[in-house]
Amino acid sequence: MSLIDLLTGNTGNQVAERAESKFGINKNQVLALLAVAAPLIISYLSKKSQSSGEAESLNTALDKDHDGSILNDVSQAEARQSEGNSILNHIFGGEKQDVENQLSQKTGISIDKIGPVLSMLAPIIMGYIGKEKQQNNVGAGGLGGLLESILGTASSQAQNTESNPLNDILGSVLGNNNDQKKDGGGLGSILGNIFGGK
């Protein structure tokens, strides 16, 4: 399953519906947040995994807690929110608040809700990575390559599809793609890279 399939398929829709009923946020906004947060988290993890210590730590976490079963039972996402928050603290570190501010501005989800929603989405994204790791039989040394491959496939899929439901959602929520370029690095450049900011 590609990252685009995760975001536009049943899993993405189910978790968006749960977040919509729990937080009172429009489902499309949650899908847009997932669509932006997933590549962002994977990109940060890819950079971290260049350090052998971080790669070992991520490998252990994926083996222990993220086997992909959450993709078949998204109700786990609500029960694992505090774990999701810990994941985000580790991934983003001191940049977490800045990332949340930017995501809040981009998706229109209020700043008081963006953290809890992200915490709900994080275990889903980690579960997806864990499942890909198992299917590709990758150890700590291959994690960086696996994460880069996930991002590369998502980027080419988004660019090669004339009408991509993901791009439609992002377009309706985030507005003109050109605005994404103005963020200057970080989130903006990742958005541009993943969705081929035209």
NORMO-V848812 format. One record per residue. N is the residue number from 1. PSI is psi in radians with two decimals (none if undefined). Layout:
# NORMO-V848812
n: {N & N}
psi: {PSI & PSI}
This chain:
# NORMO-V848812
n: {1 & 2 & 3 & 4 & 5 & 6 & 7 & 8 & 9 & 10 & 11 & 12 & 13 & 14 & 15 & 16 & 17 & 18 & 19 & 20 & 21 & 22 & 23 & 24 & 25 & 26 & 27 & 28 & 29 & 30 & 31 & 32 & 33 & 34 & 35 & 36 & 37 & 38 & 39 & 40 & 41 & 42 & 43 & 44 & 45 & 46 & 47 & 48 & 49 & 50 & 51 & 52 & 53 & 54 & 55 & 56 & 57 & 58 & 59 & 60 & 61 & 62 & 63 & 64 & 65 & 66 & 67 & 68 & 69 & 70 & 71 & 72 & 73 & 74 & 75 & 76 & 77 & 78 & 79 & 80 & 81 & 82 & 83 & 84 & 85 & 86 & 87 & 88 & 89 & 90 & 91 & 92 & 93 & 94 & 95 & 96 & 97 & 98 & 99 & 100 & 101 & 102 & 103 & 104 & 105 & 106 & 107 & 108 & 109 & 110 & 111 & 112 & 113 & 114 & 115 & 116 & 117 & 118 & 119 & 120 & 121 & 122 & 123 & 124 & 125 & 126 & 127 & 128 & 129 & 130 & 131 & 132 & 133 & 134 & 135 & 136 & 137 & 138 & 139 & 140 & 141 & 142 & 143 & 144 & 145 & 146 & 147 & 148 & 149 & 150 & 151 & 152 & 153 & 154 & 155 & 156 & 157 & 158 & 159 & 160 & 161 & 162 & 163 & 164 & 165 & 166 & 167 & 168 & 169 & 170 & 171 & 172 & 173 & 174 & 175 & 176 & 177 & 178 & 179 & 180 & 181 & 182 & 183 & 184 & 185 & 186 & 187 & 188 & 189 & 190 & 191 & 192 & 193 & 194 & 195 & 196 & 197 & 198}
psi: {2.24 & 2.92 & -0.68 & -0.70 & -0.70 & -0.78 & -0.57 & -0.11 & -2.82 & -0.74 & -0.86 & -0.76 & -0.72 & -0.77 & -0.59 & -0.68 & -0.70 & -0.75 & -0.63 & -0.80 & -0.56 & -0.73 & -0.10 & 0.60 & 2.48 & 2.34 & -0.71 & -0.55 & -0.68 & -0.73 & -0.69 & -0.70 & -0.77 & -0.72 & -0.53 & -0.72 & -0.64 & -0.96 & -0.54 & -0.85 & -0.77 & -0.68 & -0.78 & -0.75 & -0.64 & -0.76 & -0.76 & -0.65 & -0.07 & -0.38 & 2.24 & -0.61 & -0.79 & -0.67 & -0.74 & -0.76 & -0.74 & -0.74 & -0.78 & -0.78 & -0.73 & -0.75 & -0.68 & -0.77 & -0.22 & 1.29 & -0.01 & -0.10 & -0.44 & -0.43 & -0.41 & -0.16 & 1.41 & -0.14 & -0.41 & -0.49 & -0.66 & -0.73 & -0.37 & 0.42 & -0.72 & -0.63 & -0.71 & -0.69 & -0.71 & -0.70 & -0.82 & -0.69 & -0.70 & -0.76 & -0.86 & -0.39 & -2.27 & -0.20 & -0.04 & -0.80 & -0.70 & -0.75 & -0.79 & -0.71 & -0.80 & -0.74 & -0.64 & -0.79 & -0.70 & -0.70 & -0.24 & 0.10 & 2.26 & 2.63 & -0.49 & -0.30 & -0.34 & -0.72 & -0.92 & -0.67 & -0.75 & -0.69 & -0.50 & -0.59 & -0.52 & -0.81 & -0.52 & -0.81 & -0.73 & -0.65 & -0.68 & -0.79 & -0.75 & -0.71 & -0.75 & -0.68 & -0.78 & -0.82 & -0.56 & 0.03 & 0.90 & 2.40 & -2.99 & -0.69 & -0.40 & 0.04 & -0.74 & -0.78 & -0.71 & -0.80 & -0.72 & -0.68 & -0.71 & -0.80 & -0.73 & -0.75 & -0.75 & -0.73 & -0.82 & -0.60 & -0.77 & -0.63 & -0.48 & -0.01 & 2.16 & -0.89 & 1.69 & 2.17 & -0.55 & -0.81 & -0.62 & -0.76 & -0.84 & -0.74 & -0.75 & -0.57 & -0.74 & -0.21 & -2.73 & 2.30 & -0.54 & -0.49 & -0.49 & -0.51 & -0.34 & -0.10 & -0.41 & 1.56 & -2.91 & -2.23 & -0.79 & -0.78 & -0.60 & -0.75 & -0.80 & -0.76 & -0.75 & -0.78 & 0.27 & 0.93 & 1.91 & none}
